[in-house]
Amino acid sequence: MKNKKIFTLLLAVTITLMSCGPVVFSSRLNNPPPYWFYLNRFEMVRYVYFPEYSIYFDLTMNNYLYLNNNVWVRVKALPPRYKNIDFNRSRYVRVKNYRSDTIRDYHNKNVRSNTSKRATTTVKRRN
């Protein structure tokens, strides 16, 4: 009887969490994902890539990475030349299975050469 109650309680908690929408687990409690990033389901991703602009967002460090004069720059806020980008309407790619701090290796291997297969999911935004 006690096992039945525990099972019912766990089932109710699981159903409640699943119906609430995305649940984001982070080691940084005060560092939520940006407003434009909505998780469809629980996924372990560190980087989000915006192919139209060649910009990455690091969800762990909460900063942007972009290529400037062949050097990857990591900043909290993008420079003024990117101020007109609407990330809510931009297409992005979730970079799965890559956890390194340097994005250069991933970008050179997977983005520049289209011959290799990427472990990514492309998300198209509704307008």
MODELLER restraints for C-alpha pairs under 7 A, 6 or more apart:
rsr = mdl.restraints
at = mdl.atoms
rsr.add(forms.Gaussian(group=physical.xy_distance, feature=features.Distance(at['CA:22:A'], at['CA:39:A']), mean=5.65, stdev=0.5))
rsr.add(forms.Gaussian(group=physical.xy_distance, feature=features.Distance(at['CA:22:A'], at['CA:40:A']), mean=6.44, stdev=0.5))
rsr.add(forms.Gaussian(group=physical.xy_distance, feature=features.Distance(at['CA:22:A'], at['CA:41:A']), mean=5.91, stdev=0.5))
rsr.add(forms.Gaussian(group=physical.xy_distance, feature=features.Distance(at['CA:22:A'], at['CA:42:A']), mean=6.73, stdev=0.5))
rsr.add(forms.Gaussian(group=physical.xy_distance, feature=features.Distance(at['CA:23:A'], at['CA:42:A']), mean=6.64, stdev=0.5))
rsr.add(forms.Gaussian(group=physical.xy_distance, feature=features.Distance(at['CA:24:A'], at['CA:42:A']), mean=6.99, stdev=0.5))
rsr.add(forms.Gaussian(group=physical.xy_distance, feature=features.Distance(at['CA:33:A'], at['CA:59:A']), mean=6.36, stdev=0.5))
rsr.add(forms.Gaussian(group=physical.xy_distance, feature=features.Distance(at['CA:36:A'], at['CA:87:A']), mean=5.84, stdev=0.5))
rsr.add(forms.Gaussian(group=physical.xy_distance, feature=features.Distance(at['CA:36:A'], at['CA:88:A']), mean=4.93, stdev=0.5))
rsr.add(forms.Gaussian(group=physical.xy_distance, feature=features.Distance(at['CA:45:A'], at['CA:94:A']), mean=6.63, stdev=0.5))
rsr.add(forms.Gaussian(group=physical.xy_distance, feature=features.Distance(at['CA:45:A'], at['CA:95:A']), mean=6.15, stdev=0.5))
rsr.add(forms.Gaussian(group=physical.xy_distance, feature=features.Distance(at['CA:45:A'], at['CA:96:A']), mean=5.31, stdev=0.5))
rsr.add(forms.Gaussian(group=physical.xy_distance, feature=features.Distance(at['CA:46:A'], at['CA:58:A']), mean=5.78, stdev=0.5))
rsr.add(forms.Gaussian(group=physical.xy_distance, feature=features.Distance(at['CA:46:A'], at['CA:59:A']), mean=5.26, stdev=0.5))
rsr.add(forms.Gaussian(group=physical.xy_distance, feature=features.Distance(at['CA:46:A'], at['CA:60:A']), mean=5.94, stdev=0.5))
rsr.add(forms.Gaussian(group=physical.xy_distance, feature=features.Distance(at['CA:46:A'], at['CA:95:A']), mean=6.98, stdev=0.5))
rsr.add(forms.Gaussian(group=physical.xy_distance, feature=features.Distance(at['CA:46:A'], at['CA:99:A']), mean=6.24, stdev=0.5))
rsr.add(forms.Gaussian(group=physical.xy_distance, feature=features.Distance(at['CA:47:A'], at['CA:56:A']), mean=6.31, stdev=0.5))
rsr.add(forms.Gaussian(group=physical.xy_distance, feature=features.Distance(at['CA:47:A'], at['CA:57:A']), mean=5.50, stdev=0.5))
rsr.add(forms.Gaussian(group=physical.xy_distance, feature=features.Distance(at['CA:47:A'], at['CA:58:A']), mean=4.67, stdev=0.5))
rsr.add(forms.Gaussian(group=physical.xy_distance, feature=features.Distance(at['CA:47:A'], at['CA:59:A']), mean=5.95, stdev=0.5))
rsr.add(forms.Gaussian(group=physical.xy_distance, feature=features.Distance(at['CA:47:A'], at['CA:94:A']), mean=6.41, stdev=0.5))
rsr.add(forms.Gaussian(group=physical.xy_distance, feature=features.Distance(at['CA:47:A'], at['CA:95:A']), mean=5.36, stdev=0.5))
rsr.add(forms.Gaussian(group=physical.xy_distance, feature=features.Distance(at['CA:48:A'], at['CA:56:A']), mean=5.46, stdev=0.5))
rsr.add(forms.Gaussian(group=physical.xy_distance, feature=features.Distance(at['CA:48:A'], at['CA:57:A']), mean=5.10, stdev=0.5))
rsr.add(forms.Gaussian(group=physical.xy_distance, feature=features.Distance(at['CA:48:A'], at['CA:58:A']), mean=6.67, stdev=0.5))
rsr.add(forms.Gaussian(group=physical.xy_distance, feature=features.Distance(at['CA:48:A'], at['CA:92:A']), mean=6.50, stdev=0.5))
rsr.add(forms.Gaussian(group=physical.xy_distance, feature=features.Distance(at['CA:48:A'], at['CA:93:A']), mean=5.65, stdev=0.5))
rsr.add(forms.Gaussian(group=physical.xy_distance, feature=features.Distance(at['CA:48:A'], at['CA:94:A']), mean=4.73, stdev=0.5))
rsr.add(forms.Gaussian(group=physical.xy_distance, feature=features.Distance(at['CA:48:A'], at['CA:95:A']), mean=5.77, stdev=0.5))
rsr.add(forms.Gaussian(group=physical.xy_distance, feature=features.Distance(at['CA:49:A'], at['CA:55:A']), mean=5.87, stdev=0.5))
rsr.add(forms.Gaussian(group=physical.xy_distance, feature=features.Distance(at['CA:49:A'], at['CA:56:A']), mean=4.38, stdev=0.5))
rsr.add(forms.Gaussian(group=physical.xy_distance, feature=features.Distance(at['CA:49:A'], at['CA:57:A']), mean=6.48, stdev=0.5))
rsr.add(forms.Gaussian(group=physical.xy_distance, feature=features.Distance(at['CA:49:A'], at['CA:92:A']), mean=5.45, stdev=0.5))
rsr.add(forms.Gaussian(group=physical.xy_distance, feature=features.Distance(at['CA:49:A'], at['CA:93:A']), mean=4.95, stdev=0.5))
rsr.add(forms.Gaussian(group=physical.xy_distance, feature=features.Distance(at['CA:49:A'], at['CA:94:A']), mean=6.37, stdev=0.5))
rsr.add(forms.Gaussian(group=physical.xy_distance, feature=features.Distance(at['CA:49:A'], at['CA:95:A']), mean=6.87, stdev=0.5))
rsr.add(forms.Gaussian(group=physical.xy_distance, feature=features.Distance(at['CA:50:A'], at['CA:56:A']), mean=6.19, stdev=0.5))
rsr.add(forms.Gaussian(group=physical.xy_distance, feature=features.Distance(at['CA:50:A'], at['CA:91:A']), mean=6.32, stdev=0.5))
rsr.add(forms.Gaussian(group=physical.xy_distance, feature=features.Distance(at['CA:50:A'], at['CA:92:A']), mean=4.57, stdev=0.5))
rsr.add(forms.Gaussian(group=physical.xy_distance, feature=features.Distance(at['CA:50:A'], at['CA:93:A']), mean=6.37, stdev=0.5))
rsr.add(forms.Gaussian(group=physical.xy_distance, feature=features.Distance(at['CA:51:A'], at['CA:92:A']), mean=6.66, stdev=0.5))
rsr.add(forms.Gaussian(group=physical.xy_distance, feature=features.Distance(at['CA:54:A'], at['CA:66:A']), mean=6.45, stdev=0.5))
rsr.add(forms.Gaussian(group=physical.xy_distance, feature=features.Distance(at['CA:55:A'], at['CA:64:A']), mean=6.92, stdev=0.5))
rsr.add(forms.Gaussian(group=physical.xy_distance, feature=features.Distance(at['CA:55:A'], at['CA:65:A']), mean=5.77, stdev=0.5))
rsr.add(forms.Gaussian(group=physical.xy_distance, feature=features.Distance(at['CA:55:A'], at['CA:66:A']), mean=4.78, stdev=0.5))
rsr.add(forms.Gaussian(group=physical.xy_distance, feature=features.Distance(at['CA:56:A'], at['CA:64:A']), mean=5.69, stdev=0.5))
rsr.add(forms.Gaussian(group=physical.xy_distance, feature=features.Distance(at['CA:56:A'], at['CA:65:A']), mean=4.97, stdev=0.5))
rsr.add(forms.Gaussian(group=physical.xy_distance, feature=features.Distance(at['CA:56:A'], at['CA:66:A']), mean=6.40, stdev=0.5))
rsr.add(forms.Gaussian(group=physical.xy_distance, feature=features.Distance(at['CA:57:A'], at['CA:63:A']), mean=5.81, stdev=0.5))
rsr.add(forms.Gaussian(group=physical.xy_distance, feature=features.Distance(at['CA:57:A'], at['CA:64:A']), mean=4.45, stdev=0.5))
rsr.add(forms.Gaussian(group=physical.xy_distance, feature=features.Distance(at['CA:57:A'], at['CA:65:A']), mean=6.11, stdev=0.5))
rsr.add(forms.Gaussian(group=physical.xy_distance, feature=features.Distance(at['CA:58:A'], at['CA:64:A']), mean=6.14, stdev=0.5))
rsr.add(forms.Gaussian(group=physical.xy_distance, feature=features.Distance(at['CA:62:A'], at['CA:76:A']), mean=6.97, stdev=0.5))
rsr.add(forms.Gaussian(group=physical.xy_distance, feature=features.Distance(at['CA:63:A'], at['CA:74:A']), mean=6.52, stdev=0.5))
rsr.add(forms.Gaussian(group=physical.xy_distance, feature=features.Distance(at['CA:63:A'], at['CA:75:A']), mean=5.52, stdev=0.5))
rsr.add(forms.Gaussian(group=physical.xy_distance, feature=features.Distance(at['CA:63:A'], at['CA:76:A']), mean=4.46, stdev=0.5))
rsr.add(forms.Gaussian(group=physical.xy_distance, feature=features.Distance(at['CA:64:A'], at['CA:74:A']), mean=5.58, stdev=0.5))
rsr.add(forms.Gaussian(group=physical.xy_distance, feature=features.Distance(at['CA:64:A'], at['CA:75:A']), mean=5.33, stdev=0.5))
rsr.add(forms.Gaussian(group=physical.xy_distance, feature=features.Distance(at['CA:64:A'], at['CA:76:A']), mean=6.05, stdev=0.5))
rsr.add(forms.Gaussian(group=physical.xy_distance, feature=features.Distance(at['CA:64:A'], at['CA:77:A']), mean=6.97, stdev=0.5))
rsr.add(forms.Gaussian(group=physical.xy_distance, feature=features.Distance(at['CA:64:A'], at['CA:78:A']), mean=6.88, stdev=0.5))
rsr.add(forms.Gaussian(group=physical.xy_distance, feature=features.Distance(at['CA:65:A'], at['CA:72:A']), mean=6.30, stdev=0.5))
rsr.add(forms.Gaussian(group=physical.xy_distance, feature=features.Distance(at['CA:65:A'], at['CA:73:A']), mean=5.39, stdev=0.5))
rsr.add(forms.Gaussian(group=physical.xy_distance, feature=features.Distance(at['CA:65:A'], at['CA:74:A']), mean=4.54, stdev=0.5))
rsr.add(forms.Gaussian(group=physical.xy_distance, feature=features.Distance(at['CA:65:A'], at['CA:75:A']), mean=6.54, stdev=0.5))
rsr.add(forms.Gaussian(group=physical.xy_distance, feature=features.Distance(at['CA:66:A'], at['CA:72:A']), mean=5.56, stdev=0.5))
rsr.add(forms.Gaussian(group=physical.xy_distance, feature=features.Distance(at['CA:66:A'], at['CA:73:A']), mean=5.48, stdev=0.5))
rsr.add(forms.Gaussian(group=physical.xy_distance, feature=features.Distance(at['CA:66:A'], at['CA:74:A']), mean=6.91, stdev=0.5))
rsr.add(forms.Gaussian(group=physical.xy_distance, feature=features.Distance(at['CA:67:A'], at['CA:73:A']), mean=6.20, stdev=0.5))
rsr.add(forms.Gaussian(group=physical.xy_distance, feature=features.Distance(at['CA:89:A'], at['CA:125:A']), mean=5.42, stdev=0.5))
rsr.add(forms.Gaussian(group=physical.xy_distance, feature=features.Distance(at['CA:89:A'], at['CA:126:A']), mean=6.86, stdev=0.5))
rsr.add(forms.Gaussian(group=physical.xy_distance, feature=features.Distance(at['CA:89:A'], at['CA:127:A']), mean=6.28, stdev=0.5))
rsr.add(forms.Gaussian(group=physical.xy_distance, feature=features.Distance(at['CA:90:A'], at['CA:125:A']), mean=6.36, stdev=0.5))
rsr.add(forms.Gaussian(group=physical.xy_distance, feature=features.Distance(at['CA:91:A'], at['CA:123:A']), mean=5.88, stdev=0.5))
rsr.add(forms.Gaussian(group=physical.xy_distance, feature=features.Distance(at['CA:91:A'], at['CA:124:A']), mean=4.83, stdev=0.5))
rsr.add(forms.Gaussian(group=physical.xy_distance, feature=features.Distance(at['CA:91:A'], at['CA:125:A']), mean=5.89, stdev=0.5))
rsr.add(forms.Gaussian(group=physical.xy_distance, feature=features.Distance(at['CA:92:A'], at['CA:122:A']), mean=6.00, stdev=0.5))
rsr.add(forms.Gaussian(group=physical.xy_distance, feature=features.Distance(at['CA:92:A'], at['CA:123:A']), mean=5.56, stdev=0.5))
rsr.add(forms.Gaussian(group=physical.xy_distance, feature=features.Distance(at['CA:92:A'], at['CA:124:A']), mean=6.92, stdev=0.5))
rsr.add(forms.Gaussian(group=physical.xy_distance, feature=features.Distance(at['CA:93:A'], at['CA:120:A']), mean=6.30, stdev=0.5))
rsr.add(forms.Gaussian(group=physical.xy_distance, feature=features.Distance(at['CA:93:A'], at['CA:121:A']), mean=5.54, stdev=0.5))
rsr.add(forms.Gaussian(group=physical.xy_distance, feature=features.Distance(at['CA:93:A'], at['CA:122:A']), mean=4.40, stdev=0.5))
rsr.add(forms.Gaussian(group=physical.xy_distance, feature=features.Distance(at['CA:93:A'], at['CA:123:A']), mean=6.08, stdev=0.5))
rsr.add(forms.Gaussian(group=physical.xy_distance, feature=features.Distance(at['CA:94:A'], at['CA:120:A']), mean=5.49, stdev=0.5))
rsr.add(forms.Gaussian(group=physical.xy_distance, feature=features.Distance(at['CA:94:A'], at['CA:121:A']), mean=5.36, stdev=0.5))
rsr.add(forms.Gaussian(group=physical.xy_distance, feature=features.Distance(at['CA:94:A'], at['CA:122:A']), mean=6.54, stdev=0.5))
rsr.add(forms.Gaussian(group=physical.xy_distance, feature=features.Distance(at['CA:95:A'], at['CA:119:A']), mean=6.89, stdev=0.5))
rsr.add(forms.Gaussian(group=physical.xy_distance, feature=features.Distance(at['CA:95:A'], at['CA:120:A']), mean=5.07, stdev=0.5))
rsr.add(forms.Gaussian(group=physical.xy_distance, feature=features.Distance(at['CA:96:A'], at['CA:119:A']), mean=5.66, stdev=0.5))
rsr.add(forms.Gaussian(group=physical.xy_distance, feature=features.Distance(at['CA:96:A'], at['CA:120:A']), mean=5.45, stdev=0.5))
rsr.add(forms.Gaussian(group=physical.xy_distance, feature=features.Distance(at['CA:97:A'], at['CA:119:A']), mean=6.93, stdev=0.5))
rsr.add(forms.Gaussian(group=physical.xy_distance, feature=features.Distance(at['CA:110:A'], at['CA:116:A']), mean=6.24, stdev=0.5))
rsr.add(forms.Gaussian(group=physical.xy_distance, feature=features.Distance(at['CA:110:A'], at['CA:118:A']), mean=6.02, stdev=0.5))
